[in-house]
């Protein structure tokens, strides 16, 4: 490394010289030269305090063109996005293979193109003929959609630069894109980050809504660098079991709307169909009341969804270790609830196998499901069917208290709209004002046990 040179600066006029002298050669002052701290080679190369162009700051209330959301033609898709497609936004959509991501985006792109706006669909995984074959099956072959099969980001951006910016740009998928300025195969961390950065910059500068399809790992998280989720504006997850008909589009991150909003679709022969009332989908098949079945009004963002929770208790005679199996709920939460029922209510589950299932393949993360799960467990243990027209919601503490939960009024309103006549939950939720719904508040978990086991 070269030795840094010394500099002497005149304190009177600011002139610089490489050696010290008594009198400044420029202004003639005496004893005004002072040595300046030497600058290292690294700091000299990485000094960003000068040489750039000035930027213009604006106040928050500066007048400007208001961004108007554009509809995708799919109401459930727009609901999950917070109201529609925002110009200049970047959306990252992940989901299991074969869940229907490409089908959903092809339908949305065709709807945007049919509405008179320009839409571009770039496939890096399929040939153009394969995408066209799917469009024919979905009845979208007449849509004026710009379709291409390419993997080079340079080629894509060069082509887009020769035409007017589209309203919607779909890249399927970001893991197949590559940049010739970055070393490494497509799908590597550097390639995914670099390609996404260039595409997002194009979308921001031209007001284009960009949708990036992302692969997922075996645990369900989006593959590639986690910084990709920070770079985009919206992160969405397309979920569902292949053995079930329904699909849920869930918003995980949204800079332009509420998170945890969902859109519900049903996979049919002609593509994904919107489900306007998902509660009817998850509650189908409940003709006769059976022991171990409870209805829970869940909240997904601002949307109430009624789901059925099923419990099965099997007594063991051989003394074998009992099994606990959970589908659609947290197994740790079930273990805690069983412990509370044994410690606070005197119920014995130690010699029985416990199976818990959320019907329809739905996955619950709402803590208000504690009371519905407890009702299903007590009903299955005592072989006492719960009222068919009842819903249950509330959080259970370790002391056996039934604590209040958010959106109690919205839950009751949805239950009353679907014909349920009774609601059970925290006593602090008050009396229901919904017509046709009688609400009973419960304070402690033993109150629930007495009510269920004493039913005829």
C-alpha positions, -999 to 999 in steps of 0.1 A, spaced: 0 0 0 14 34 -10 23 58 18 -3 86 21 10 120 12 10 149 37 -8 180 30 -5 215 46 -34 239 45 -32 276 50 -56 287 78 -59 321 62 -66 315 25 -71 277 24 -44 270 -2 -28 235 -1 9 226 -4 28 193 0 55 207 23 56 230 52 70 265 49 70 296 71 52 319 47 21 310 26 30 315 -11 -5 326 -20 -15 351 6 18 359 22 8 353 58 34 338 82 30 307 103 -5 298 89 3 264 74 -11 235 94 -7 198 86 -40 181 77 -45 145 88 -35 122 60 -63 103 42 -59 66 37 -62 50 3 -94 32 14 -112 64 26 -100 82 -5 -116 56 -28 -148 53 -8 -154 89 1 -190 96 -9 -193 131 5 -188 148 -28 -191 141 -66 -228 132 -66 -257 152 -79 -279 170 -55 -314 156 -47 -346 176 -42 -365 172 -10 -403 176 -9 -427 182 19 -453 156 27 -481 178 16 -465 186 -18 -491 186 -46 -488 157 -70 -507 132 -91 -527 108 -69 -521 72 -74 -552 53 -85 -555 16 -79 -563 -6 -108 -586 -36 -105 -573 -70 -115 -608 -82 -125 -607 -106 -95 -624 -93 -64 -607 -117 -40 -572 -108 -55 -580 -71 -50 -592 -77 -15 -560 -94 -5 -540 -65 -21 -559 -40 0 -581 -27 -28 -564 -33 -61 -531 -29 -80 -510 1 -71 -490 17 -100 -452 14 -93 -456 -13 -67 -436 -46 -66 -455 -77 -55 -438 -110 -45 -461 -141 -46 -450 -174 -32 -467 -208 -29 -462 -245 -32 -456 -260 -67 -489 -267 -85 -510 -246 -61 -521 -223 -89 -499 -192 -89 -494 -191 -126 -531 -197 -132 -541 -169 -109 -517 -144 -125 -526 -154 -160 -563 -148 -152 -554 -114 -136 -532 -104 -166 -559 -114 -191 -585 -93 -172 -562 -63 -172 -556 -67 -209 -593 -71 -216 -600 -39 -197 -580 -18 -222 -547 -16 -204 -514 -31 -215 -502 -63 -196 -470 -83 -201 -466 -119 -190 -430 -132 -191 -425 -169 -184 -391 -182 -175 -403 -217 -168 -426 -225 -197 -425 -220 -234 -449 -196 -249 -469 -224 -265 -474 -241 -231 -487 -208 -216 -510 -204 -246 -523 -240 -241 -533 -231 -205 -549 -199 -216 -571 -219 -240 -582 -242 -212 -591 -212 -191 -610 -195 -220 -585 -166 -221 -570 -171 -256 -587 -140 -270 -572 -116 -244 -547 -91 -260 -520 -101 -236 -483 -96 -245 -467 -130 -239 -430 -139 -239 -407 -167 -228 -374 -152 -217 -349 -154 -188 -325 -126 -195 -333 -94 -176 -313 -74 -201 -334 -86 -230 -366 -81 -211 -358 -45 -200 -344 -36 -235 -377 -48 -251 -398 -30 -226 -378 2 -233 -390 1 -269 -427 2 -260 -450 21 -237 -447 10 -201 -474 -17 -194 -499 -14 -165 -490 -49 -153 -458 -69 -156 -456 -105 -144 -423 -123 -141 -428 -161 -136 -405 -167 -118 -377 -146 -104 -356 -176 -97 -353 -183 -134 -341 -148 -143 -304 -140 -148 -282 -110 -154 -251 -111 -176 -234 -86 -152 -235 -110 -123 -216 -143 -120 -235 -174 -110 -263 -196 -122 -299 -184 -121 -315 -189 -87 -284 -180 -67 -285 -153 -40 -266 -127 -61 -286 -134 -93 -320 -132 -75 -311 -100 -57 -296 -83 -87 -324 -92 -111 -351 -82 -87 -334 -49 -81 -333 -40 -118 -369 -51 -124 -381 -32 -93 -362 0 -104 -379 -2 -138 -413 -6 -122 -408 24 -98 -395 47 -126 -423 39 -150 -453 34 -127 -456 -3 -136 -472 -28 -113 -447 -56 -111 -456 -91 -99 -427 -115 -91 -434 -152 -86 -411 -168 -61 -403 -204 -54 -407 -217 -19 -385 -241 2 -397 -273 18 -408 -254 50 -430 -230 30 -408 -199 31 -398 -181 -1 -365 -193 -16 -336 -170 -21 -323 -141 0 -346 -128 27 -337 -93 15 -360 -100 -15 -390 -97 8 -377 -63 21 -372 -50 -14 -408 -55 -25 -439 -36 -14 -462 -66 -10 -455 -102 -1 -483 -127 -7 -486 -164 0 -509 -187 -20 -519 -216 2 -541 -246 2 -540 -284 2 -540 -301 -31 -566 -326 -19 -590 -297 -11 -607 -275 -36 -601 -242 -19 -571 -219 -22 -563 -189 1 -543 -159 -11 -529 -143 21 -512 -109 24 -481 -112 47 -466 -77 40 -484 -48 24 -472 -12 23 -505 0 8 -531 -18 29 -537 -41 59 -518 -73 64 -534 -107 70 -562 -100 45 -572 -131 25 -588 -139 -8 -605 -173 -12 -606 -192 -44 -619 -226 -55 -600 -246 -81 -623 -256 -109 -619 -270 -144 -620 -235 -159 -594 -221 -135 -597 -204 -101 -632 -192 -92 -638 -166 -65 -655 -176 -33 -676 -147 -20 -687 -164 12 -659 -187 24 -678 -196 56 -703 -217 35 -673 -235 20 -657 -245 53 -690 -254 70 -704 -276 42 -715 -311 53 -728 -302 88 -763 -317 86 -766 -334 120 -750 -323 153 -722 -346 164 -701 -348 195 -667 -331 192 -677 -305 166 -676 -267 173 -680 -237 150 -654 -209 154 -658 -174 139 -621 -167 128 -608 -133 117 -586 -130 87 -575 -94 86 -609 -75 86 -628 -105 72 -647 -130 94 -646 -167 84 -666 -194 101 -648 -227 103 -655 -261 120 -632 -275 146 -634 -313 151 -621 -333 181 -620 -370 187 -611 -387 220 -601 -424 220 -597 -442 253 -568 -466 256 -572 -498 275 -537 -512 271 -519 -485 289 -500 -474 259 -487 -438 256 -515 -417 243 -510 -398 211 -519 -361 203 -524 -353 166 -533 -318 154 -541 -307 118 -546 -269 112 -537 -257 147 -507 -252 170 -498 -285 187 -482 -266 216 -515 -246 221 -534 -279 223 -510 -293 249 -515 -261 270 -553 -263 267 -554 -300 277 -533 -291 308 -557 -263 317 -587 -286 314 -571 -312 336 -558 -287 362 -587 -263 364 -617 -284 354 -607 -319 367 -610 -336 333 -587 -366 326 -571 -368 292 -540 -387 303 -553 -421 293 -568 -410 260 -556 -402 225 -566 -367 213 -571 -359 177 -579 -323 166 -587 -312 130 -598 -279 114 -622 -289 87 -615 -281 51 -577 -280 55 -580 -245 70 -551 -233 92 -558 -213 123 -535 -188 141 -562 -168 159 -558 -171 198 -596 -167 200 -600 -203 189 -591 -216 224 -628 -216 236 -640 -234 204 -612 -260 208 -621 -265 245 -658 -269 236 -650 -295 210 -627 -314 234 -652 -314 262 -680 -324 239 -659 -353 225 -649 -364 260 -684 -365 274 -700 -376 240 -723 -346 242 -731 -329 209 -729 -291 210 -758 -270 198 -758 -269 160 -766 -232 158 -739 -221 183 -705 -204 177 -677 -203 203 -648 -178 206 -625 -166 234 -589 -169 246 -583 -192 276 -556 -183 301 -536 -207 323 -558 -198 352 -588 -210 333 -602 -175 326 -619 -167 293 -603 -135 282 -617 -110 256 -606 -110 220 -607 -85 192 -636 -79 168 -662 -97 190 -690 -77 173 -678 -86 138 -677 -123 147 -712 -122 161 -725 -103 130 -711 -129 106 -726 -157 127 -760 -141 127 -759 -135 90 -753 -172 84 -782 -182 106 -765 -191 139 -787 -184 169 -764 -186 199 -729 -173 206 -706 -181 235 -676 -161 244 -660 -137 270 -684 -121 294 -668 -87 287 -681 -88 251 -715 -78 264 -749 -86 250 -752 -91 213 -772 -65 194 -775 -87 163 -810 -97 155 -816 -134 160 -784 -141 179 -784 -147 217 -750 -142 233 -740 -158 266 -708 -146 283 -686 -171 301 -661 -160 327 -642 -193 336 -635 -225 317 -655 -246 343 -686 -227 332 -681 -240 297 -676 -276 310 -708 -274 331 -727 -260 302 -715 -287 277 -718 -318 300 -751 -308 314 -767 -305 280 -793 -332 272 
